[in-house]
Amino acid sequence: MRALVVLTILALGLFTPLDPRVVQASSPTGFEVAPVFKAFYDRYGGLPTFGYPISPPFHENGYLVQYFERQRFEHHPEHAGTEYEVLLGLLGREVAEREGRDLRRSDPRPGHRYFPETGHNMWPGFATYWERRGGLRLFGYPITEPFWENGLLIQYFERARFEYHPANAGTQWEILLGRLGAEVYTGDTAGFSGSLPDPRAQELANRINRTRQQSGLAPLTLDPVLTRIAQERCDDMARRGYFSHTTPEGRTVFDLLDAYRVDWRFAGETLQRNNYPADRTVAEAARSLFASASHRAILLDPRFTHFGVASATSRDGMHYYTVVLIQR
C-alpha cells in the first residue's frame, strides 16, 4: 500500500512601501516591442501593419505573448531556429466566433479568388494588400465572405480583419486592419465583474476577504490587471519548477507592476504551494498563509485596497498560489 506524501511549503511574503518607478518608453502606449519579437515586427511591416504594442510580454496559455493594437505575437520555442518561432495569434477567428459571424462555406464567386481550404472568396479590393503585406503567412485564409457593416466593407481572415474605408479611397488608408489586438486584450478585463474564472483562485480570494472582514477590515477589491500579474507569476513558477519571489532572471512582482504601469503606493505579494488533493488544496493554501504571522500581516494590512489572486498546477501535481496586493 502506497502512502500519499503531502507537502506544505509555507508561503513566502514580500512587501514594500516604495513608490513605483517611472518607466520611460518612446512608444505613446508606454510599451516597447519585446526583443524576441522585434525582428518579426520589423520584417513584416512594423507599425502600419501591427500598430503599437499595448502590453508587456507575458505568458499566456503556455507561451510568451505580447499584444499589439492589431495582433498578438506568440513565441513558440518548439519551433526555435525556424521561421515559425514567432507566430501571430488566430485573433480573426477568435473575434469572428465570439461575435457570431457566419463562417459557413460559400460557393466560388466570379472575379474573386476562392480558397477551397476554408470555402470563402477574397474580395478583389483586399487581394493586393493581402499579397503584398504577407499573404497566407501573416493573415491566414479568409473565414467569412466580405460584408458591409457601419459603412465599411469587412472580411475576416484567420489572423486579421480587413476593412475597406470608402472615405479614404485613393489614399494609403483605404484598406486598414481591424484593431483586433486591442479588442481582445481590452476585452479580457473590460467586463471584469469582480469574480475570477479560476474557481480555486476565487475560493482563495473569498477566504482572504472573509478573514479580513472577521478582523474588522474592509474586503479587498479584485483587480483584473493584478490578477493577470498574479497568473503570470503562478504560471511561470509551475512551468519552470521554482518557488521564489524572484525569477531565475532576477525579476520580481514589482517589475511586473511597473511593466503593466500599475500606480501603487504600497505593494505586496504572498506565495504558497502544496500538493494536497484537489478538494483540499485551497483550504491548505489559506491555512498556511494565515498560520504564518508575517504573511497574515500582509494579507490583513489595512492599507491594501486591491488584490489579484491566481493559481496554477505543475505537471507533477504541485499547486501554486499567488496573491498580489496594492494600495493605489
N, C-alpha and C positions, 0 to 999 in steps of 0.2 A: 504494500500500500504506500503510495507516494504522498508525501506531506506537501501542502501548499506553503511556499515560503512567501510571506508577506512583508514587504519593505515599506517603511515610512521614513522619508527623508525630511527632516524638519525644514520648514520654509526658510528661505533667505529673504531678508528685508533690506531695502535700500531707500534712503530718504535724503533729500537735500532741500534747503530753503533758498538756494541760489537763484538769482534772476536768470531768465533764459538768455542765451546768446543770440545775437542777431546774425542771421545767415545772409550773406551778400550773394546775389546772383545777377547775371546780366539779362536773363530771361525775365519778361514782365510778369510771368506767373510765379517767379521765385524759385523755380526748379530748373536744373540743368539736365541735359541728356546724359544718362549714365555711360561711363566709358565702354561698358560691354556692348552697348547699343549704338555707339557713335558712328562707327564705320558704316553700318547698315543704314542709319538715318541719313547720312550724307550721300551715300551711293544711290539711294532711291528717291531723292527729291527734297529731303530735308523739310524745311518749314512750309513751303507751298503744299507739299503732299500730306504731311503728318500733323502740322501745327506745332504749337509749343508743348513741351512736357507739362503735365498738370499734376504729377505725383512724384514722389521719390521712388527709387526702385525698391520693391519689397516682394516677399514670397507670397504667391497665391496659387493654390492647388498644386503645390509641389514645385513650382517654377519661379525663377526670378522674373518679375514683370515690371514694366513701367508704362503708365498711361499717358497718352498724348491726346490733344484735342480730337483727333480723328482716328486714333488707333490704340491698340495695346500691344506693346512689344513683349515677346516671350523668349527667354534664354533657355535653350534645350541642350544641356550638357551631353545628352546621349548622342547628339549629332556633332560633337566638338570636332573642329577641323574641316567641316563640310559647309556648303553654302546654306544648309538648313539649321545651323547652330542658332540663328536668330529667326524666329517665325513671327508672323502677325497673328493676332487673335482672330477668331471667327466672329467678329463683332457684328458683321452684317447679318449673319444667320441668327445670332443671339437676339438682336433687336427685332428682326423681322418676325421671329417666332413669338417673342414677348408681345409684340403689337398685333399678332394675329393676322399677318399678311398672307395673301393667297400664294402658296408655294406649289400648287398643283402644276403638273407638267402641261405644256401647251404644244400646239402644232406649229411647224415652221411657217413664218410669215414672209411674204415677198419683200425683198430689199433689206432684210435683216439677217444678221449672222446667227445661225441656230446652233445651240450647244446640246447635242444629244445626251451628254453626261448628266445634265440637270433638267433637260427638256424645256429650255427657255430661249427666247430671242433677245439679242442685244440691239437696243435702239441704235441706228446708224450714227446719230449725233454723238454717242458715247464711245464709238469704236476707236476713233483716233486717239482720244485721251487714254483709253484703256490700254492700247497697244504701245504708246509712247512712254507711258508712266510706269510700266512694269508688267502689264498684262496678267496672265494667269498666276505668275509667281507672287505678285503683290496683292491682287484683288480677288483672285479666285473666279469661279464660274458665276454667271447670273443665276439668281434663285427666284426671281419674280419677273413678270412681264413689266415693261415700262408703264407707268400710270401717272395721271395728273392729280396733284393734291396741293391745295393752298397756292395755286398759281405757279407751281413748279412741276416739271416732269421728273419723276423719280424712278429709279430702278435699284433694287437691292442685289448686291453681289455677296459672295460668301464672307468677304472681309471688308466690305465697304458699302456705302450708299451713294450712288451717283445722283447729282441734282443738276438739272438744266434750268438756268435762271434767265428767262426772256428779257428781263430788264437790263441784263448785262450783255446782251447779244452783240457780237463783234468785238468783245474785249477778252482779255485773258481770264476774266472771272465768269465767263459764260457758263462753264461747267465747273462745279465745285464738289468736293467730297463732303458728305454729311459729318457732323461733329459727333460721331458715334462714341469715341473715347470719352468725351465729356458727358454724354448722356448716360453711359454705363457706369462710369466712375462716380458721378454725382448721384446716380440712382441708387447706388449701394448704401447711401447714407441719408439721402434727402427725405425718404419716408420713414426714417428711424422712429419707432414709436416707444422706445424705452424698454423693449424686450429683445432678447437675443435668440438667434436661430439655433444656437447650440444649447440643448437642454441642460447639459452639465454645467456650462458656464452660467446659464440663467439660474440654476439651483444654487450655485455658489454665491452669485450676486444677491439672491434673495436671503441667504443665510447671513451674509455680511450686513445687509441693511436691517435685517431683523435684530441682530445683535446690537447694532448701533442704536436702534430705537429703544431696545430694552435698557440701554445705557443712558438714555435721555438725550440722544443726539439725533440730528436730522439725518434722514437717509441720503445716500449719495445718488446723484443723477447719472444714469447710464449715458455715456457719450460714444457716438459711433466711431470717431477718429481714435479715441483712446482704446476702444475695443479692437480696432484694426491693428493698432500698435501692439496690444497685448497678444493678439492672434499671431502676428509676425514673430514675436518673441517665443511663443509656445511652439509654433511650427518649426522654427529653427532649432530649438533645443531637442525636440522629438526627432527631427530628421537627422541631426548630427550627433546626438547622444551625449551632450554636455549638460551641466546644470549649474548655472552661474549668472550673476548679473552682468557679466562681461563676456562677449562673444570671443571665440578664438582670435578674432582680428582686433579685439580691444574696444569694440563698440558697446555702448550701454543704452538703456532706455532713454536717457537724456539726449543722446544723439538722435534717436528717432523722434522725440518730441520736437527737437529743432528742425529735423528734416521735414516733418509734417506741419511745420510752422504753427505749433500749438503755443498760445500765450499762457504762461503759468508763472505763479509766484512761489508756490511750494509744490513739490512733486515727490512721489514715492512709488516703489514697486515691491510687491511680495511675490515670491515663487514657492511652489510646493510640487512635489511629485510623490507618487506612490503606485504600487502595483496591486492594490486591493481589487476585488471583483467589481464588475461594473455597477452592481447595485449598492456598493458601499464606498466607492472611491471618492465621491463628492463629500460625503459626510466625514470621511477621514481627512480630506484636504482642509475642510473647515475646522475640524477639531484640532489638527496640527497647527494651523495658523493662529488660532486663538489661545492655544495652550502655551505658546511662546510669548513671554512678556513683551519682548521688543517688537514682534510682529503684530501682536494685539494692539500695541500702542500706535502703530502706523494705521491700522485699519480703523481704529477708534479716534484718530486725531480729529478734533472738531474743525480744524482749519480746512480739511479737504472737503470739496463740494461735488466733484465729478469723478467718475471712475470708468474703467473699461475692464472687462473680465473675459478670459478665453481659456480654452482647454485644448489639448491635443494628445494623441496616443501614439507612441512609437511602435515600430514593428514588433518589438519584444514585449509589448503589453504594458509598458510603463506609461502612466497618466501624468501629464504635465499641466499645471495651472499657473496662470499669470494674472495678477491684478495690478493695474496702473492707476494711480490716484493723483489728482492735482487740485490745487486751488488756483483759479484763473487770475 
